[in-house]
Amino acid sequence: MIAYITRRILYALPILVGVNVITFLLFFIVNSPDDMARMFLGEKHVTEQQIEDWKSERGYHYPLFYNTEKAGVEKITKTIFYIKSVRLFVFDFGRSDSGRDISFDISQRMWPSLAIAVPQLIIGLLVAITFALLIAFFRATYIDYWAVVICVALMSISSLFYIIGGQFIMSKVLRIVPISGFDSGFFGIKFLILPVMIGVVSGIGSSTRWYRTIFLEEINKDYVRTARAKGISEQVVLFRHVLRNALIPILTGVVVILPLLFMGSLITESFFGIPGLGSYTIDAISRQDFAIVRAMVFLGAFLYIIGLLLTDISYTIVDPRIRLG
Amino acid sequence: MLGACSDGVWNNPYPSESGTSNVIYSSFSERPKRLDPVSSYSASEYQFIAQIYEPPLQYHYLLRPYTLVPLTAKELPRVRYLNDNGEEVYQDQAAEIVFSEYTISIRPGIYYQPHPALAVDDENNPFYLSLTKADLKNVHTLDDFDHHGSRELTALDYVYQIKRIASPFLHSPIAGVMREYIVGFDEFRSRVDELYGDKDAAWHDLRPVDLAGVSTIDRYTYRIRIKGQYPQLVYWFAMPFFAPMPWEAEKFYSQPGMEERNISLNWYPIGTGPFMLTENNPNLRMVMEVNPNFHGERYPSQGEPADFEAGLLADANRQLPLVHKAVYSLEKENIPYWNKFLQGYYDASGVTSDSFDQAIQFSSTGDVQLTERMRNKGIQLETAIATSIFYMGFNMMDPVVGGYSQRARLLRRAISIAVDYEEYVSIFANGRGIASQGPIPPGIFGHIEGEKGVNPYVYDWVNGEPKRKSIEYAKELLAKAGYKDGIDAKTNRPLILNFDTPAASSDAKAQLNWMRKQYQKLGIQLVIRATDYNRFQEKMRNGTSQIFQWGWNADYPDPENFLFLLYGPNGKVKHHGENATNYASPEFDRLFEQMKNIKNSRKRLYIIQQMTEILRRDAPWLWGFHPKAFSLFHSWYKNVKPNLMANNLLKYKRVDGDLRKVKRAEWNQPNYYPLILLFVLLVVSFIPAVVEFYRRERSAMK
């Protein structure tokens, strides 16, 4: 197991380098360091000298990948890519282009993201599994048929529509919760209700369908047939045997997204004014703050790799027949 | 639980005590990047720092035209003009004036807000100016410091801030402008660079380095010496760039460990103004509360005649500020912003395109008025023409549309007639704007209303109003320019022009199509070259654009701030200035140099008229339009008068908290019956499942 984990971590290194290179290329194709300086310094009365000074203070005065003016190893080390990327691998995110400590900001802003994402995940999971089991119980009936139709309809609606519709109905027409905002502590719960509810409803169609498929696959297996042959009721078969075995793919599917919960949701956070990492990333992109963009992309890629690794490990825990080699 | 939070109103985003309190509730859509007055230069930043920092002057809240009055200064600056020998000369001896000297005296007894940088012990030793990293172990915000102190504002603080503008390490956006004028500016920069450039010094102490043109005379008086004349300098004295900065604050923030904790001047401002920032969370909320050390100021007792009728002088001579707190919530999206305003959770609002039809309607006579729904809520509307201009520019370096030949002028004039900006404003700005007759917007000296102010190359004066010349006349001009029916007589091919724009979104498509149709009226084919804003700027800097659209928002209410956009030595390509069209007319430039140095007078107006005539004749711009700002406010929000120059307006505002509480409760009673209905429906929807379940059970038993 340890050898496997070590190998996976080593595999992750070239992936992270690749992600970094792609982020770097995409960012600097659209924005030059001059553009970034102008964005930061504003448009009025800015001189070329001020732009040069701004770049040089932040290390953006170097070439992107290869410095022909330097000798030896400095041809590589005195480049924007090297200066901005190497420290990421020891999780030193450095300072944003506006001078703030990125690690500190991440540590502050991940909590609002988690405050939305965790209840959304748990409630969404419970609701979707319950519905999927019910549909599986009534499989091949008109209930199953209409439930699938409703699920497909729910999946077809844009998440933006759920947000705007939810805000309109719950906050404007019914006036039950605030339309947007965030706060900490007990008072802050009222701000979580609507985004969590919308997150659950918008995801219910796809997850219910997926879990239904898993349950139906499980229902047709031999051990279920044996259980039925023994005279065990359909409810007991479904809730005791099928559910337990179907949890393996469900849990492994959940484990992969667990680390990404930190990253927040871009649209939800923007519409509800939630100061999480999703809006942090969006703000950085609109401000052309490369330091934050690269840090967040790196963090996202790293967490995704961790998620995949945890999935593999979770397989071995829930199914002892599996060995990682 | 929801009801318990906030007086029975469930959707209140504020704590329950918020209703009646003397607090203003507002919003911001863009987080401020910097709160240091040396570098802040955007509206999103001025919204906050203008309430905290106090430059020596400010704009009178009610008087128009915009009038400068003292803020921390005792009086307006005294100006002396000096010749090369340092002898005083009169202003009308312009040829002899080599220096101008501004002397500013500030009022004694003004104190800074409480701040740890100014905290001292009984022996006057600062508590927190020699900190180590270890001392900051448990410090995360300024509130974590036990001691907060204050001290009196002195002239030295103003001088220190001007040195900060000149510092090569602080990147003040106005350093480029000020180096042209302030004596010794470049030398100061060089010396600071020599002193600190090679060292990794955390604090660049600017006190020991002399800036020749700026000095203190006594504890409360300082002097600024500039090269030649620059009468517009006084307007800069009303901007936060020239607000005081105590050196202790700079030293405090530069100590080891502060930066890692994000404790900086950009995050924690320190000023003498009526408010201080008590919560700075630009990702969620900014809160300002009254500065307990505020020196006191009275609500103005003078105003325009209409101000008396509008009740704007009801608070005359009252002690400012009139509210004790202002809460600004981050609101990035228009829909929640607008709905919260309608629910009474924001006291005032702008009018976005999304909400325009809900809020505004035009009467049969074309007058703007509120819809019935808004009137029923007691909402009021204020409009003001912004001191801004959105124009379409021709690159004067371009061989087709540029240049100063009669052919090029006629081509540009024909296009000026064809592009119908009245229609543009009506379609794309919901009527919020007026077509421009020249570069100077209403409210700025040099703008002339009525027949005399009309651009005769584009409009006729018919029945008491300007009427755009006919398209037939424009076609005649085009034919004279050598492009009959849009065909280039030299090549016998259609005239194709390129329009560079950063507007590449789907929303902009309708505008660009409209623009194409305007050119088609003349038979000219307009090619849209849409790109991102960075590439667009690059084209402008390189002079590779042909036609473009841009805008300008006034820094100060002086015609110089608009006419300089067409001054030759400000050309963008050659001089990296703000003259984006690269227009260079020796005649215009000569008049500009005369005009910029004289006070508003008949003589100045005459020169401006001459300059405007040259511009209209040459037509380097399609004069575009001046936008009109619409703002809505609730009945409990008092003392609202648009002032497009001043930013420190929060202190004048007042709220009727009792009325607000009543209205909020009236408008936001929860309606939970549909939820009960929804629950019942949900239960009913399970009935088929239950029926099916029992059917199965029965069939299994059989």
Interface residues (C-beta under 8 A of the other chain):
Chain A: V30 N31 S32 D35 R38 F40 L41 G42 K44 H45 V46 T47 E48 Q50 D53 W54 R95 S98 G99 R100 D101 F104 D105 R109 L134 F137 F138 T141 Y142 I143 I164 Q167 S171 K172 V173 L174 R175 I176 V177 P178 I179 S180 G181 F182 F187 I189 K190 F191 E234 S270 F271 F272 G273 P275 S279 Y280 D283 R287
Chain B: M1 L2 C5 V9 W10 N11 N12 P13 P15 R31 K33 R34 S39 Y41 S42 P168 F169 H171 P173 I174 A175 G176 V177 E259 E260 R261 N262 S264 N266 N281 N283 L284 S329 L330 E331 K332 E333 I335 P336 N339 K340 Q343 D532 N534 Q537 D555 H576 E578 N668 Q669 P670 N671 Y672 P674 L675 P688 A689 E692 F693 R696
